[in-house]
Amino acid sequence: MGRRQIDSEPTRWVSLILLLMGLVSCSVVYMFMSIALRPNTGLSNSDLELLEMAESDGLEGGLGEENGGCCRGMENLELWGSAVKWGSEFKFNSSEECCKACKGMCSGNEGPCLCDSWVFCGNKEACGPKFGECWLKKQKDILAPEQAEAGNLVSWTSGLIFGRGEGIIGLETEHGLLHIKLRPECAPHSVAYILELLRLRHCAGCHFYRAETRGQYWDSKGNHVKDASFGPPFALVQGTLEAQGTTFNPVPTEACPTITRGSVAWVGSGPEFFISLANHKEWKNSYTVFGSVLPEDMEIVEKIAELPTKPDVWNNVNVSVLEKPVPLWFRRIKSHGDLNLNANA
């Protein structure tokens, strides 16, 4: 039996050249398809890292609004401020992505945020060539953000981001000062109203008028006792944040996570609000939460809940109304010192 014929040397080189040409062709096609299918955002590797950081850290593991991972803004509003990312070179497909990019620059545990506000143009017709622009900014005073324009003719959407230890205001009572961490990324309209009250330097007419303890139904950590009733009492203090001499516009429904101990939420569209003394899973997602009382201040809320009350009936529900309403004042907090910022901040 004869042997297989051995290829000549020239034929071997031709085969090698054809193989190399095929590999190069495949690489070129792969690169072309990768570019063609990639969203046209113009983002560098560092920009993409901002989104990854926001989703893994700033958005608390990307668990969604139920766990505080919100990224909302206010339409028809343009915030001013020093630019840390220029929108002409930094574009996204949605305001949420723009917000996440800002959060990605505010995910550290120490120091102020590099970005505390963002502005996005998301209306193709109104924005024209500026469509998709995402401006990341830094405010001089995060509790008094600079507004460039506002109104129905403004095509921009803007939002605030409060980092660790930032966005904490004081709600002063005759029983002590409550430190409240605001949540602009979850309830931007609500926080805008609170910051407006803060600028007024008064809240004449603001007060607590209802107070109900945890009773025997919730433990000191706010957990519901097994097989116990869900009230009354309902473990809350309730009041109003409508300042005399100002016009209150109903707040739109915003993020409605499960009410937990320390949650500060609107009743309906406001200005009635409440602070919860317990975890109210039974209320499901019924109330817009715009802030939370820092854990160490919950003793003050408990003290208010223990004040003398008189019984009343609202819509066939037994409630406890304070015999003497508790006035409220908003205060700026100069320094957060050693405040416990772990649980609710």
VOPAGU-2260 file (C-alpha; in pm, 1 decimal, decimal comma):
REM VOPAGU-2260
SITE   aa  ch    i         X         Y         Z
SITE  MET   A    0       0,0       0,0       0,0
SITE  GLY   A    1     138,5     332,0     -97,6
SITE  ARG   A    2     192,6     616,3     152,0
SITE  ARG   A    3     -19,3     939,4     171,7
SITE  GLN   A    4     133,2    1201,9     -46,5
SITE  ILE   A    5     323,9    1468,0     154,9
SITE  ASP   A    6     227,8    1827,9      64,2
SITE  SER   A    7     494,8    2025,5     -97,8
SITE  GLU   A    8     650,9    2322,7      91,3
SITE  PRO   A    9     478,4    2601,5    -118,8
SITE  THR   A   10     135,2    2448,5     -59,9
SITE  ARG   A   11     197,1    2444,4     315,0
SITE  TRP   A   12     276,0    2820,1     319,6
SITE  VAL   A   13     -35,1    2901,8     115,0
SITE  SER   A   14    -253,8    2718,5     367,3
SITE  LEU   A   15     -92,5    2903,9     658,7
SITE  ILE   A   16    -149,0    3241,4     490,4
SITE  LEU   A   17    -515,3    3160,9     421,2
SITE  LEU   A   18    -563,9    3059,4     786,6
SITE  LEU   A   19    -417,1    3388,1     912,5
SITE  MET   A   20    -634,1    3587,6     671,5
SITE  GLY   A   21    -941,0    3408,7     804,5
SITE  LEU   A   22    -855,2    3488,6    1167,0
SITE  VAL   A   23    -799,7    3856,8    1086,4
SITE  SER   A   24   -1131,1    3872,4     899,2
SITE  CYS   A   25   -1319,5    3721,8    1193,4
SITE  SER   A   26   -1160,1    3971,8    1433,5
SITE  VAL   A   27   -1259,5    4266,2    1213,0
SITE  VAL   A   28   -1619,0    4140,7    1184,9
SITE  TYR   A   29   -1639,3    4089,8    1565,3
SITE  MET   A   30   -1511,2    4442,0    1634,9
SITE  PHE   A   31   -1758,3    4590,6    1386,0
SITE  MET   A   32   -2056,2    4405,2    1533,6
SITE  SER   A   33   -1952,6    4499,8    1889,9
SITE  ILE   A   34   -1947,1    4867,7    1797,6
SITE  ALA   A   35   -2271,8    4848,6    1599,6
SITE  LEU   A   36   -2464,5    4679,8    1881,4
SITE  ARG   A   37   -2324,3    4892,2    2166,8
SITE  PRO   A   38   -2552,6    5180,0    2284,8
SITE  ASN   A   39   -2430,6    5511,1    2146,9
SITE  THR   A   40   -2356,2    5673,2    2483,1
SITE  GLY   A   41   -2003,2    5790,5    2423,2
SITE  LEU   A   42   -1899,7    5654,7    2764,0
SITE  SER   A   43   -1543,5    5576,3    2856,3
SITE  ASN   A   44   -1447,5    5280,6    3074,2
SITE  SER   A   45   -1440,5    5507,2    3379,5
SITE  ASP   A   46   -1791,6    5632,7    3298,1
SITE  LEU   A   47   -1923,9    5278,0    3274,4
SITE  GLU   A   48   -1764,8    5205,9    3611,5
SITE  LEU   A   49   -1977,9    5484,5    3762,9
SITE  LEU   A   50   -2292,9    5298,2    3663,8
SITE  GLU   A   51   -2158,8    4970,9    3802,5
SITE  MET   A   52   -2069,9    5138,6    4134,0
SITE  ALA   A   53   -2413,7    5298,0    4157,4
SITE  GLU   A   54   -2592,8    4969,9    4095,0
SITE  SER   A   55   -2377,2    4768,3    4337,0
SITE  ASP   A   56   -2321,7    5025,3    4612,2
SITE  GLY   A   57   -2515,2    5346,4    4569,9
SITE  LEU   A   58   -2834,0    5157,4    4487,8
SITE  GLU   A   59   -2792,7    4915,5    4775,6
SITE  GLY   A   60   -2727,7    4613,3    4560,0
SITE  GLY   A   61   -2966,5    4719,2    4285,7
SITE  LEU   A   62   -3261,7    4585,6    4482,7
SITE  GLY   A   63   -3505,9    4845,4    4355,8
SITE  GLU   A   64   -3720,7    5112,1    4520,5
SITE  GLU   A   65   -3855,2    4880,4    4788,7
SITE  ASN   A   66   -3507,4    4876,0    4945,2
SITE  GLY   A   67   -3420,3    5239,4    4891,5
SITE  GLY   A   68   -3260,5    5195,9    4549,7
SITE  CYS   A   69   -3446,1    5483,1    4383,0
SITE  CYS   A   70   -3323,2    5721,0    4114,2
SITE  ARG   A   71   -3590,4    5984,4    4046,7
SITE  GLY   A   72   -3585,1    6349,3    3950,3
SITE  MET   A   73   -3816,8    6642,7    3885,4
SITE  GLU   A   74   -3924,3    6716,9    3529,1
SITE  ASN   A   75   -3931,4    7073,6    3392,7
SITE  LEU   A   76   -3648,6    7178,0    3623,9
SITE  GLU   A   77   -3289,9    7277,8    3548,1
SITE  LEU   A   78   -3049,7    7298,1    3840,0
SITE  TRP   A   79   -2742,0    7517,1    3824,2
SITE  GLY   A   80   -2406,2    7433,1    3983,7
SITE  SER   A   81   -2043,7    7359,5    3902,3
SITE  ALA   A   82   -2015,7    7086,2    3637,3
SITE  VAL   A   83   -1810,9    6779,0    3722,7
SITE  LYS   A   84   -1921,6    6598,5    3404,0
SITE  TRP   A   85   -2010,1    6794,3    3089,7
SITE  GLY   A   86   -2332,6    6678,9    2926,9
SITE  SER   A   87   -2211,2    6758,6    2575,6
SITE  GLU   A   88   -1964,5    6470,2    2616,1
SITE  PHE   A   89   -2166,9    6256,2    2856,6
SITE  LYS   A   90   -2493,5    6111,4    2727,0
SITE  PHE   A   91   -2746,7    5849,6    2833,7
SITE  ASN   A   92   -3080,4    5713,2    2719,3
SITE  SER   A   93   -3273,8    5789,7    3038,5
SITE  SER   A   94   -3279,2    6016,9    3341,2
SITE  GLU   A   95   -3242,6    5711,9    3566,2
SITE  GLU   A   96   -2906,2    5628,4    3407,2
SITE  CYS   A   97   -2793,8    5988,1    3454,6
SITE  CYS   A   98   -2898,9    5972,1    3819,4
SITE  LYS   A   99   -2712,8    5644,8    3868,6
SITE  ALA   A  100   -2396,4    5799,2    3723,6
SITE  CYS   A  101   -2415,9    6074,5    3985,9
SITE  LYS   A  102   -2477,6    5816,1    4257,6
SITE  GLY   A  103   -2167,7    5633,1    4139,9
SITE  MET   A  104   -1963,8    5940,0    4238,6
SITE  CYS   A  105   -2131,8    5947,3    4579,4
SITE  SER   A  106   -2088,3    5591,9    4702,9
SITE  GLY   A  107   -1799,2    5636,6    4945,0
SITE  ASN   A  108   -1830,1    5621,3    5322,1
SITE  GLU   A  109   -1605,0    5917,7    5388,1
SITE  GLY   A  110   -1598,4    6275,1    5265,6
SITE  PRO   A  111   -1853,8    6472,3    5065,1
SITE  CYS   A  112   -1998,5    6351,2    4736,8
SITE  LEU   A  113   -1813,8    6444,3    4419,2
SITE  CYS   A  114   -2156,1    6475,0    4252,9
SITE  ASP   A  115   -2468,7    6584,0    4441,1
SITE  SER   A  116   -2699,2    6690,6    4157,3
SITE  TRP   A  117   -2771,7    6592,9    3798,9
SITE  VAL   A  118   -2949,7    6743,0    3498,6
SITE  PHE   A  119   -3077,3    6539,5    3202,4
SITE  CYS   A  120   -3242,0    6633,3    2872,3
SITE  GLY   A  121   -3476,4    6352,1    2772,1
SITE  ASN   A  122   -3732,8    6507,8    2537,0
SITE  LYS   A  123   -3610,7    6443,0    2181,5
SITE  GLU   A  124   -3828,7    6710,4    2023,6
SITE  ALA   A  125   -3759,3    6981,3    2281,4
SITE  CYS   A  126   -3393,1    6897,3    2343,6
SITE  GLY   A  127   -3286,7    6866,8    1981,2
SITE  PRO   A  128   -2909,3    6808,9    1963,8
SITE  LYS   A  129   -2892,1    6820,8    2344,3
SITE  PHE   A  130   -3104,9    6507,0    2374,0
SITE  GLY   A  131   -2944,7    6259,9    2613,4
SITE  GLU   A  132   -2708,8    6512,7    2770,3
SITE  CYS   A  133   -2632,9    6429,8    3133,6
SITE  TRP   A  134   -2473,3    6704,9    3338,2
SITE  LEU   A  135   -2331,7    6600,3    3673,3
SITE  LYS   A  136   -2293,6    6892,1    3913,1
SITE  LYS   A  137   -2180,6    7002,6    4256,1
SITE  GLN   A  138   -2390,6    7248,8    4456,4
SITE  LYS   A  139   -2248,8    7520,6    4680,1
SITE  ASP   A  140   -2524,0    7444,0    4931,3
SITE  ILE   A  141   -2695,5    7108,9    4885,4
SITE  LEU   A  142   -2986,0    7216,4    5108,7
SITE  ALA   A  143   -3044,4    7522,4    4887,1
SITE  PRO   A  144   -2973,5    7405,1    4530,8
SITE  GLU   A  145   -2945,4    7672,9    4262,1
SITE  GLN   A  146   -3226,7    7673,9    4006,3
SITE  ALA   A  147   -3151,6    7797,7    3656,3
SITE  GLU   A  148   -3505,5    7753,8    3519,6
SITE  ALA   A  149   -3833,5    7587,2    3610,9
SITE  GLY   A  150   -4170,6    7555,3    3439,8
SITE  ASN   A  151   -4351,1    7370,9    3162,8
SITE  LEU   A  152   -4124,9    7519,2    2893,1
SITE  VAL   A  153   -3810,4    7371,8    3052,8
SITE  SER   A  154   -3704,2    7046,5    2883,7
SITE  TRP   A  155   -3462,1    6935,4    3154,8
SITE  THR   A  156   -3511,5    6687,4    3439,0
SITE  SER   A  157   -3304,7    6738,2    3754,8
SITE  GLY   A  158   -3239,8    6557,5    4080,2
SITE  LEU   A  159   -3039,8    6566,7    4402,8
SITE  ILE   A  160   -2819,7    6301,9    4562,9
SITE  PHE   A  161   -2742,5    6316,4    4934,6
SITE  GLY   A  162   -2438,0    6122,1    5046,6
SITE  ARG   A  163   -2357,3    5973,5    5384,3
SITE  GLY   A  164   -2409,1    6239,7    5650,6
SITE  GLU   A  165   -2564,4    6484,2    5399,9
SITE  GLY   A  166   -2925,1    6594,3    5354,8
SITE  ILE   A  167   -3003,8    6576,0    5726,0
SITE  ILE   A  168   -3234,5    6843,4    5862,8
SITE  GLY   A  169   -3364,4    6914,6    6210,0
SITE  LEU   A  170   -3729,1    6902,0    6313,1
SITE  GLU   A  171   -3734,4    7078,9    6645,9
SITE  THR   A  172   -3992,6    7010,0    6914,2
SITE  GLU   A  173   -4019,5    7114,3    7276,7
SITE  HIS   A  174   -3927,2    6757,0    7362,1
SITE  GLY   A  175   -3605,6    6744,2    7159,1
SITE  LEU   A  176   -3456,4    6780,8    6811,4
SITE  LEU   A  177   -3534,3    6512,7    6553,8
SITE  HIS   A  178   -3265,8    6457,1    6288,4
SITE  ILE   A  179   -3429,4    6350,0    5963,0
SITE  LYS   A  180   -3242,6    6209,1    5664,0
SITE  LEU   A  181   -3420,1    6320,5    5345,4
SITE  ARG   A  182   -3457,1    6093,9    5039,1
SITE  PRO   A  183   -3454,3    6313,7    4724,0
SITE  GLU   A  184   -3369,5    6022,5    4493,9
SITE  CYS   A  185   -3694,4    5851,3    4602,4
SITE  ALA   A  186   -3923,4    6148,9    4666,0
SITE  PRO   A  187   -3783,5    6455,5    4483,4
SITE  HIS   A  188   -4106,3    6661,0    4491,3
SITE  SER   A  189   -4155,4    6592,1    4861,4
SITE  VAL   A  190   -3796,9    6687,9    4947,1
SITE  ALA   A  191   -3823,5    7005,3    4736,7
SITE  TYR   A  192   -4117,4    7112,0    4952,7
SITE  ILE   A  193   -3930,7    7035,0    5277,5
SITE  LEU   A  194   -3630,3    7236,4    5157,5
SITE  GLU   A  195   -3869,3    7523,5    5078,2
SITE  LEU   A  196   -3993,3    7515,7    5438,3
SITE  LEU   A  197   -3631,7    7509,1    5553,4
SITE  ARG   A  198   -3559,1    7826,1    5354,1
SITE  LEU   A  199   -3861,0    8001,6    5508,7
SITE  ARG   A  200   -3692,7    7963,8    5851,6
SITE  HIS   A  201   -4031,8    7905,6    6009,4
SITE  CYS   A  202   -4317,7    7659,9    5993,3
SITE  ALA   A  203   -4594,2    7846,3    6174,8
SITE  GLY   A  204   -4888,9    7610,7    6200,2
SITE  CYS   A  205   -4677,9    7294,7    6168,5
SITE  HIS   A  206   -4743,9    7059,0    6458,8
SITE  PHE   A  207   -4814,0    6706,1    6580,0
SITE  TYR   A  208   -5177,0    6648,6    6677,7
SITE  ARG   A  209   -5208,0    6270,0    6704,8
SITE  ALA   A  210   -4995,2    6030,1    6909,6
SITE  GLU   A  211   -5027,1    5654,2    6956,3
SITE  THR   A  212   -4780,1    5420,8    7126,4
SITE  ARG   A  213   -4668,5    5074,2    7021,0
SITE  GLY   A  214   -4889,7    4930,0    7294,5
SITE  GLN   A  215   -4849,0    4555,1    7335,0
SITE  TYR   A  216   -4850,2    4495,3    6961,5
SITE  TRP   A  217   -4494,0    4590,1    6857,6
SITE  ASP   A  218   -4165,1    4540,9    7042,5
SITE  SER   A  219   -3902,9    4811,8    7105,5
SITE  LYS   A  220   -3741,9    4744,8    6765,7
SITE  GLY   A  221   -4072,7    4795,1    6589,0
SITE  ASN   A  222   -4133,8    4428,5    6512,2
SITE  HIS   A  223   -4492,0    4305,8    6531,3
SITE  VAL   A  224   -4568,7    4064,6    6813,3
SITE  LYS   A  225   -4692,9    3731,6    6680,9
SITE  ASP   A  226   -5072,0    3689,9    6687,0
SITE  ALA   A  227   -5117,3    4042,7    6825,5
SITE  SER   A  228   -5359,8    4297,1    6683,3
SITE  PHE   A  229   -5243,3    4563,6    6435,2
SITE  GLY   A  230   -5403,8    4839,8    6640,5
SITE  PRO   A  231   -5533,5    5064,2    6771,9
SITE  PRO   A  232   -5300,5    5202,8    6893,2
SITE  PHE   A  233   -5119,6    5223,9    6559,4
SITE  ALA   A  234   -4765,6    5315,2    6673,4
SITE  LEU   A  235   -4723,7    5657,5    6513,8
SITE  VAL   A  236   -4725,5    6031,6    6565,5
SITE  GLN   A  237   -4913,7    6237,3    6307,2
SITE  GLY   A  238   -4918,5    6605,9    6221,9
SITE  THR   A  239   -4925,6    6868,4    5949,8
SITE  LEU   A  240   -4649,2    7048,2    5759,6
SITE  GLU   A  241   -4862,7    7324,3    5610,7
SITE  ALA   A  242   -4704,2    7655,8    5709,6
SITE  GLN   A  243   -4930,8    7953,9    5759,9
SITE  GLY   A  244   -4899,6    8218,4    5490,8
SITE  THR   A  245   -4787,9    7970,2    5223,0
SITE  THR   A  246   -4979,3    7790,1    4950,7
SITE  PHE   A  247   -4955,0    7414,0    4969,4
SITE  ASN   A  248   -4968,2    7220,7    4641,6
SITE  PRO   A  249   -5054,5    6851,3    4675,7
SITE  VAL   A  250   -4746,7    6630,4    4646,4
SITE  PRO   A  251   -4763,6    6363,8    4372,2
SITE  THR   A  252   -4734,2    6001,1    4476,0
SITE  GLU   A  253   -4367,3    5902,6    4477,0
SITE  ALA   A  254   -4173,0    5600,5    4607,1
SITE  CYS   A  255   -4388,4    5397,0    4845,6
SITE  PRO   A  256   -4167,7    5139,5    5020,2
SITE  THR   A  257   -4283,6    4937,7    5318,8
SITE  ILE   A  258   -4320,2    5158,7    5627,3
SITE  THR   A  259   -4052,5    5081,5    5886,0
SITE  ARG   A  260   -3968,0    5221,5    6228,4
SITE  GLY   A  261   -3853,3    5581,3    6175,5
SITE  SER   A  262   -4015,1    5629,4    5833,1
SITE  VAL   A  263   -4141,5    5982,0    5765,2
SITE  ALA   A  264   -4428,4    5971,9    5514,7
SITE  TRP   A  265   -4719,4    6170,9    5377,5
SITE  VAL   A  266   -5080,2    6087,7    5447,4
SITE  GLY   A  267   -5218,0    6092,1    5093,9
SITE  SER   A  268   -5073,7    6392,3    4907,3
SITE  GLY   A  269   -4991,6    6588,3    5225,9
SITE  PRO   A  270   -4957,3    6818,5    5406,6
SITE  GLU   A  271   -5061,3    6566,3    5674,8
SITE  PHE   A  272   -4767,9    6337,5    5759,6
SITE  PHE   A  273   -4660,8    6081,3    6018,0
SITE  ILE   A  274   -4355,6    5922,4    6176,6
SITE  SER   A  275   -4386,3    5549,8    6233,6
SITE  LEU   A  276   -4283,3    5383,4    6559,6
SITE  ALA   A  277   -4309,9    5034,3    6411,5
SITE  ASN   A  278   -4262,7    4822,1    6102,0
SITE  HIS   A  279   -4598,3    4825,1    5926,6
SITE  LYS   A  280   -4580,4    4555,1    5659,9
SITE  GLU   A  281   -4958,9    4526,7    5682,1
SITE  TRP   A  282   -4988,9    4875,3    5523,7
SITE  LYS   A  283   -4806,4    4744,8    5217,7
SITE  ASN   A  284   -4693,3    5019,0    4974,2
SITE  SER   A  285   -4952,3    5282,8    5053,4
SITE  TYR   A  286   -4755,5    5592,6    5157,7
SITE  THR   A  287   -4489,9    5815,1    5000,1
SITE  VAL   A  288   -4182,3    5802,0    5224,0
SITE  PHE   A  289   -3959,5    6110,3    5197,6
SITE  GLY   A  290   -3728,0    6064,2    5493,7
SITE  SER   A  291   -3635,5    5873,0    5805,9
SITE  VAL   A  292   -3561,3    5971,4    6165,1
SITE  LEU   A  293   -3212,1    5875,0    6278,5
SITE  PRO   A  294   -3227,0    5578,0    6519,8
SITE  GLU   A  295   -3093,7    5761,2    6825,2
SITE  ASP   A  296   -3372,3    6020,8    6799,5
SITE  MET   A  297   -3656,1    5768,4    6808,9
SITE  GLU   A  298   -3661,1    5803,4    7188,4
SITE  ILE   A  299   -3795,0    6156,8    7135,3
SITE  VAL   A  300   -4071,6    6025,1    6909,0
SITE  GLU   A  301   -4154,6    5761,3    7171,7
SITE  LYS   A  302   -4174,2    6039,4    7434,4
SITE  ILE   A  303   -4420,5    6236,2    7220,0
SITE  ALA   A  304   -4629,7    5922,1    7170,2
SITE  GLU   A  305   -4663,4    5892,1    7548,9
SITE  LEU   A  306   -4808,7    6244,0    7594,7
SITE  PRO   A  307   -5167,6    6280,2    7725,4
SITE  THR   A  308   -5431,5    6215,3    7459,9
SITE  LYS   A  309   -5806,8    6201,0    7425,0
SITE  PRO   A  310   -6001,5    5944,5    7220,8
SITE  ASP   A  311   -6164,4    6032,6    6891,5
SITE  VAL   A  312   -6315,3    5851,2    6593,5
SITE  TRP   A  313   -6205,4    5920,1    6234,9
SITE  ASN   A  314   -6391,6    5736,3    5958,7
SITE  ASN   A  315   -6502,4    5468,8    6205,4
SITE  VAL   A  316   -6144,2    5421,1    6333,1
SITE  ASN   A  317   -6055,3    5484,1    6698,4
SITE  VAL   A  318   -5761,4    5725,1    6726,6
SITE  SER   A  319   -5577,3    5914,2    7002,5
SITE  VAL   A  320   -5554,2    6292,5    6965,5
SITE  LEU   A  321   -5305,6    6496,3    7167,2
SITE  GLU   A  322   -5462,9    6711,2    7435,8
SITE  LYS   A  323   -5201,6    6974,1    7355,6
SITE  PRO   A  324   -5056,7    6985,0    6999,7
SITE  VAL   A  325   -4676,1    6982,0    6972,9
SITE  PRO   A  326   -4538,7    7272,3    6759,4
SITE  LEU   A  327   -4267,5    7199,6    6500,0
SITE  TRP   A  328   -3981,7    7406,8    6357,2
SITE  PHE   A  329   -3733,3    7320,6    6083,7
SITE  ARG   A  330   -3364,0    7375,4    6154,0
SITE  ARG   A  331   -3047,3    7350,3    5948,2
SITE  ILE   A  332   -2792,8    7109,5    6093,4
SITE  LYS   A  333   -2441,2    7256,4    6088,5
SITE  SER   A  334   -2255,7    6943,6    6191,0
SITE  HIS   A  335   -2367,0    6583,6    6213,4
SITE  GLY   A  336   -2099,4    6492,4    6466,5
SITE  ASP   A  337   -2126,9    6134,8    6583,7
SITE  LEU   A  338   -2480,4    6075,2    6462,5
SITE  ASN   A  339   -2566,6    5712,2    6394,8
SITE  LEU   A  340   -2585,9    5707,0    6014,4
SITE  ASN   A  341   -2597,5    5330,1    5972,7
SITE  ALA   A  342   -2954,8    5210,6    5986,9
SITE  ASN   A  343   -3166,8    5482,8    5834,0
SITE  ALA   A  344   -2921,4    5725,4    5674,2
